[in-house]
Amino acid sequence: MGIAVYPGSFDPITFGHLDIIERASLLFDTVIVTVFDNASKSHQFSPEERVAMVRESTAHLANVQVEAFAGLLVDFVRDRGAKVIVKGLRAVSDFDYEFKMALMNKKLAPEVETVFMMTSSRYLYIASSLVKELFMYGACVEGLVPAAVLSRLRRGHIPAECG
């Protein structure tokens, strides 16, 4: 079915993100996970660290590529020859924002479609911002993020006891 682009800041990648990537990889010939450097967000990890974490977390998926990018998403999509943007949704609040973005992207690039995928119910509550906050307060984040993320979060920190 061609090339799809799954964009995000992935700061850090969570099992919710990975769920969308794995399912998209079954639908498209190639999925390019695009790690954007969103200037409106403060990031815990550098773009290079985020790309590395996503690559490690998706290494088992042969048709998934990971790239960093700054700029307009539709420019990235066109440059890669993709025709589809994949967006994951957890709740109605996500849809409201993503719907507006999809309409703007359609205005800028009429040939590009946005496909919304619902996150699996077991991941509905997971958000990167919550993971960072939980970890900052010493909570266990195992089961929320892949091992590549846990190891980076734990560097220089005493890991929370999980039980």
N, C-alpha and C positions, 0 to 999 in steps of 0.2 A: 504493500500500500504506500510505498514511498517513504519520504523523510519527514519526521515530525520533530519539533523543537519544544523542549520542556524547560521554560525559564524560571529562575528564582534566585534569591540571594543565598539560600542554603547555609545559613549561619546559625547553627549547623544543620546538616542534612538529618532528617528524622526518619523513623520507620514509616511515617505517613507519606513522606516524599518518596521513599523507596518503594512503597506499595504502588504509587502512581507510575513510577518509572518501570517497574517490573510488568505491570499490566499493559502499559503503552508499548513495551518492547514486544509483546505478543501480537499487537495490532499493526505495527509499522515495520518496514524493512530496516530502518535506522531511526534511532531516537538520539538526538543531540541534546544533552543536558547542558544548559547554558547558565553559567554562574555569573550573574550580573553584579556589578559593584554599584549598588543603589546609594546615591549620595544623600538621600533623605533618611537613611537608616545609619545608626552607629553599629559597626560590626565588631564582634569579638575576635573573629578570625580574618586574616588577610585573604585576598582573592586566591593566592597561591595555595594557602592551607585549605580553603574551601574546595578548590578544584581537586586537590589531593584526597580529601576525605570522600568526595563524591566518587572519584575514580576507584578508590579502595572499596567503597561500599557497593559499587556496580560492576566489579571485576568479573563476576560470574555471568554477566550478560554480554554476549559476544556482539550484539548489534547496538550497543550503547556507547556513545562517545561523549566526552566531557570537555567543554571549552569555557574559558573566561571571556567576557565581553563587556564593553561599556559603550553605550549609545542607544539608538532606537532599535527595539526588538525587531521591527519589520525589516530593517536594513540587514540585520544578522540573518533572519529567515531567508530573505531573498538571496543573500550572498552564498548561502549553503544549499540553495536549490530546493528548499523545503516549501511545502504548501499548507502545512498544518502547525498550529500552536496548540500544545496540550496544556491545560490548566487544571489543577486539582482543587476541588471544593470540599470544605468541611461542613459549612453551615450557610444559611441564607445570607449572613453578613459577608461572607466571602463572595457569594454570587453577585451581590450588589456592586461591589468594587470591580470584580472581574468582568461583569457584563459591560460596564462602562469602558473598560480597557479594550475589550473585544470589539466594541463598536468603533472606538477610535482607531484601532489597528485595521479594521475593515475599511475605514475611510482612507487611511494612508496606503493600504495595500489590498485592494478589492479581491485580488486573486488568492489571498491567504485566508484560510478558515481557522476558527478557534473551536477546539473540541474540549468540552468540560467533562471531567471524570470525577465522580464522587469518591472520596476516600473511603476505604473499608471502615465499617462501623467501629472496629476495635481501635482505630487510630483517630477517631473524630476529635478527641480532646488534646491531641499532641500538637504543639506549636513550638517552633524554634525559640521564640522569646520566653516561653514558659520553661523549656528545658534549661536555658541559660540562667533564669532566675532561680529555679529549683536547685541547680548545682551550686550557685553562688551562696545559697543558704545551707548547703551541706546535705541536701536530700539526695537519695539514690535515684539516678536516671537510667539505670539499666532497664532494658525493655522498651525504652523510648527512642534510643539512638543506636546506630550500628557501632560495632567495636572500634572502627577507625575514629569515631567521634569520642567515644569514652576514653581512649588512650590519650587523645589530645587535651580533653578537658582535665584529665587527671594529672597531666604534667605540672609539677610544681604545687600540687594540691594533695591533701590527704583525702583519699576517696571515702565517700559516705558508706557506712555499713548498709548492706542490703540484706534483707532477710525475709 
